[in-house]
Amino acid sequence: MYQPLAEILRPKSLKEVIGQQHLIADGGPFAVMTQPRSMILWGPPGVGKTTLALLLANSWNCHIIKLSAVFSGVKEIREALAVAEARKNELLTATNVVLFIDEIHRFNKAQQDSFLHHLEDGSIVIIGATTENPSFELNNALLSRVHVYSLEPLTKNDLEVLLTRAQQRTNLIFDDEAKHLLLDMADGDARRLLNVLEVLLAAKQQNINKELLIKLTPNFLRKFDNGGDEFYNQISALHKSIRGSDPDAALYWLCRMLDGGADPLYLGRRILRIAWEDIGLADLNAQTVALNALNTYERLGSPEGELALASAVVYLAVTPKSNSTDVAFSRAKQMVATHGTHQVPLHLRNAPTKLMAEFNYGKEYKYAHDFSEHYVPNENYWPDTINKAKLYQPSKQGLEQRIAARLEFLRALDAKHKN
């Protein structure tokens, strides 16, 4: 009977687990965990979430019920909870059922809430596995009743140990180039590595070199969880590299995301946002460069248009930075949100009709272009019932140096003509 390599090589004890030493090493939380505990195992695919869940449940001598949130609905949840209730009533042990839920983030709020009572009365212990950030995907009520453990991608050394174990159970032989390529293709994911080995076994190949590996596995691209937690980690790294004025790191993260299958148009829109958020008025050309890059990609597509995105990333990384406008905008929004409604002063109101003029709309308004420097010293443009606030404070970067100088000049005019 055929058995997948993943099942053949699945560890039988915590000591056989590859990676996750921060959890399973002597003195680690899993090594000393002797009593059942509800938890969420959070980590990328292929790092051992299911294996660890089953090993822990077996070590507690509990009955295991497996659910997949991808395939299970209300019916399966009710059946599992009914089994748990029955075992609780039959046995003296309060907690004797471990409910393992794969992809637990796929359950909606109502489905997640259905477990709360049974967690409270001790009918079940839940071990949930997820690739998504629990803070965003799981209800607060459920999160407050479980402990979250973060699992890390497997290192190349971890994957090499797994490959050695697999070779001991198969007839596969790799030269050095093929071995290094295979470990790169796995990209921290044990399941990906074993899937490649399954392809090679099905092709009845034994001696594997780099060329043969590429020929037999052309579709094994570097993994990229588009829209998932790793996606946002990488876009954050790209954004912060540009903000930190490191063009080399910024290019690296751009290429990582393109290589992994991220939508270049999304990246272009994000680059345009960075131009306004982190450069702003320090260099108005930055927004033009970013917008032109986005437009270029829309016209040329991939791969030609990607050069425009790369050029924009480099430009944004090396140009002066300022978030003064972003900060000022946030201050203004906060001010509006925390103050009551203030009337527009009469002199600032428009008077397109005779009636409005009779009500003094626009009366005593001073037209700035009629004054020296096209500026009315000490004019008030705020509501009469609110104190003026200094929201925008330009930096000393790029064009904002000139803006700061202009504002200082106008303040000097105010002081000169002050009554």
Salt bridges, closest charged atoms under 4 A:
GLU7 OE2 - ARG10 NH2 2.74
GLU79 OE2 - LYS75 NZ 2.84
GLU85 OE2 - HIS118 ND1 3.11
GLU103 OE1 - HIS105 NE2 3.48
ASP113 OD2 - LYS109 NZ 2.93
GLU120 OE2 - ARG145 NE 2.57
ASP121 OD2 - LYS88 NZ 3.87
ASP121 OD2 - HIS117 NE2 3.36
GLU160 OE2 - LYS179 NZ 2.42
ASP184 OD1 - LYS156 NZ 2.62
ASP187 OD1 - ARG222 NH1 3.89
ASP259 OD2 - ARG222 NE 2.98
GLU277 OE2 - ARG243 NH2 3.52
GLU277 OE1 - ARG273 NE 2.83
ASP278 OD2 - HIS239 NE2 2.52
ASP278 OD1 - ARG243 NE 2.66
ASP414 OD2 - ARG411 NE 3.31
